[in-house]
């Protein structure tokens, strides 16, 4: 907000600056969506943020929930707003039987949310935030505090003793484990880095060269290292192993320090230069270890 305080500054910001400011926050596509939305607000709405849900949903990154929340909270206009907390409240009050992740449940929740918003003569923003808070603090997924709930006398789930059963849950997708090998290649004081291409996860961010592994065993890591360099591979040095999660994926990255000529291209940068670039989160965590290694005095051979 300090660096890009206006719609105009966000719309015209260099992509690399935008990604650097967003660095470490995850869901990097949101940064791109923010800038594209700012550009569209300038081009189509003369710099004024639209106030109706239909126009809001034309902006990149804004779906029905965000559009409804903006319309009710920022502009005090009735609109259906359904997040996880509100959906749970509605499911229990109205006794919705459908599974929480189903399309039928979503449609019913939106219909009920719109009805509540239009029928109750309340401040729209206050109503939306009240339902959110009710779900977050009182009508919680487990051990809901029904004794202090202002809606308990109207709640079908409470009346039938089914509060813990609703909304019905759907089994989450199993975690998928992935493995990668990342190669730290140094030439004097510079390191080889590459930029993620457009259309891929973390596009525009920089990282060390890396490849996917069939499995995370030592043999797969060594084989990937052998295929990465020209000629004979000297003993690679494992310097770190990082685990991070993206949605349902658990990604383990093995970082190896390599010597020799490699079979890839990129840019050679010093650590201070790398620090100024937008760097993917899992790879950025390695920079501290590299700085420590670089600062260590070299042993003299007698």
N, C-alpha and C positions, 0 to 999 in steps of 0.2 A: 504494500500500500504506500510505503514511503517512496519507493523507486518509481512506481507507475501509478500516481494518484488519480489520474483522470482517464476517461474513456479514450481520449485522443492519444495519450502517452502509451496506453496499453495496446491500442490498435497499431501503432507505428513502431513498437519496440522491436529491435532485432531479435530473431528467433533464439540465438545463443544466449542473449541476456535473459530472455523470458525463462528458458530452461534452467539457467543457472540460479535464478531467483526461486524456482520451483524445486530445485534439487533437494532430494531427501524426503519429499512429501508423498511420493508414490502416485499412482494413477496419472501418469504424465500426459496422457491424452487430454486431461482436463485443462492443462495449461494452454494447449493448442486451441481447445474449444473456447476458452475465455477470450483469447485474442481474436479468433474468428467471429465470435459473438460481438465483441467491441467494434470490429470493422463493419459488421452488418448493421449495428445500431447507428453508426455514423452514416452509412450509405443509404439505408432505407428509412430510418426514423429520425434523421437530422440531429443525432446525438442524444435524443431523449429515449429513455428506457421504456419499452412498451408496457402497458398495464393490463392487457387482457391475455388470457391463457392461450388463445389461438396464436396470437402474434409472438408470445413468449416461446412457444414450442417451435417456432421457426428458427430460433437461435440455436447454434450448435451446443450440444451438451445439456439442453434443457428438455426434460421429458414431462409427462403429465403431473408427477408429484411435485417437482420443483416449480413448474408453472403455477400449479394450484397454491402452493405455499407462498409464492411471490404475490399472486393476485390477492390472496386473503390478508396476508400479514403486512405487505408493503402498500397495497392500494385499497384495502378494506372492501373488496368485492367478493361475493360468495362464489366458491368454487370447490369441487371435491378435492380433498387432500388426504391421501392414505399412505402413511409410512408404516413400519412394523408395529409401532406402539398403537397408532390409531386403529389399524386393522384388528389388533387383538381386542381392543375396547369394543369395537363394533361387533366382532364375532361373538363376544360374550353377552353383550347387552341384547342383541337381536337373535342369539342362538343359531348362528350360521353353522351348518353341519359340514360344508365342503372343506376339503383340505386347504390349509393356509397358502400353499404354493400354486393352487390351481387357478386357471383362467376364470372359472365360474366364481371362485371366491373373490378374485380381484374385481370382477365386474359388479358383484353384489356390494362389495365394500365401497366402490366408487359411487354406485347409485345411492346407497344409504348416506354416504358422506355428503353428496350433493343435496339430498333431501333435508338432512339436518341443517346444513348451511343455509338453505333457502327458507326453511320453515321457522327456525328459531330466530327471533328478532334480536340478535345479539351482534356486538361488534365482531366482524368476521375474523380479524386477526386474533382477537382474544379467544374466540371459540376454537380456532385451529391450535393455538398454543396450549390452551387448556386441555384439549384432547391428547396432545402430545405428552404433556406433563402427567396427566392421569395415567396413561399407559406406562410412562417411565418410572413413576414413583408409587403408584397405588395398584393399578391393574397389571402387575408384573407377570412375566412368564411363569415363574415359580413362586409359591407362597404369596399370592396376592393379598392385599390388606383390605378385604371386603368389609370388615367392620367399620372402617372409616371412609368407605367409598360413597360419594354423593349420589351415585347411580345405582346402588345395590337394590333399592326398592323397585327399580324398573328392569333389573338384569335377569334375563331368562336363564343364563348359566348359573347364577347364584340361586335362583328359585328352585332349580332342578338338581342342585348339587353337582354341577358339571363344570365348574370353573376351571379345574385343573385339566380338563379334557379338551377345552376349546381355546383357540382354534386348533383343529387337528393338524398335526405336523407331518411333513414328508421327510423321509430319510435323506440326509444330505449325501451328495456325491462323495465317493471315497477320495482321499488325498492321492494325487498322482506324484510319484517321486521321479525327479529328473536329475541328471548329473551332467556337469560340464567341466572342461579343463580350460583354465585361462593361463596364458603364457606371458611372463614378465621378461622381456628382452631388452637388455641395456647395451647402449653403445656410448662408452665414456659416461657422461653425466645425463644422457638423454634416454628416454624410454619410448618404445614403439606403442602407439595407441591407434585406434580406429574409431570412426564415427558410425553409429547405427544408421542403416539406410532408411529411407522413407518407406512407410508401409509396414514396418516391423515394430515389435514391442520396443518401447524406449527410443523411438526414432529421434535422431538429432543429438542424442547423448553420446559421449565418448566413453571408451572402455579399452581394456587390454585385449589383444586378440584372443579369441576363445572358440571352442568347438563343443558340440554335443557329444556325449559318451553313451555307448550302448548300456553300460552299467558303471557303477561308481568304484569298482575294484581297482587295486593298484596296477594290474596288468592293462586295463583299459586306459588308465592315465598315462602309463609309459608308452603304450602303442600310439596314442594321440600325439605325444611329444615327439616320437620318432618320425611320424608322418609330417610333422610341422617344420622340421629343419632339413637343410640340404646336408648330405654327407652323414658321417657318423655322429651319433648323439653322445655327448659327454654326459656324465651323471647329472640329471636335473635335480634341482634343490627345491623340495616342497617347502613353501614359506607360510602357507595358511590354507585353511579350509573354511569356507563360509556357507552358511545355510540361511536362505531367506524364502519367504512365501509370497506368491502372487495368486490370489483367489484360491483355487483348490490345488495349486501346484506347490510342491516342496522341492526347491532347487538347491542342490549341493554343488558348490563350485570349488574345484581344487586349483590353487594358484601355485605355479611352478616357475622358478627362475631358470632360464635357459641361456646357454652360450651357443654361438654358431650363427650361420647364415640361415634365415628363415624363408619359408615359401609363401610369404604374404607381403602386402604393402600396407602403408599407413603413414603416419606422421611421427617424427621424432621430437619429443618435448622433454624439457627438464621438469622436475617435480613442481617448482614454483609456477611454471607455465601451465602444468596440468591442473593445479589448484584453481586456476582462473576459469577453467572450462567446466561446462555442465557434465558431470561424471555420474554414471549409473551407481546406484546406492551400494550394491554389493562390492563393486570394484573400488569405490571411493574409500571403503573401510581399510583397504590394503595400503593406501598411501602413507599412513602413519608408520606402518612397519617398514616401508621402503625408505622413508626419511630417517628412521632410526638406524637402518643398515648403512645408509650413506654417511651418517654422522660418525659411525664407529671408526676409530683409527685403524689403519691397516697395519698388520703385523710386519715387522721387519725380519727379513731372512738373514741370519748370520752365517 
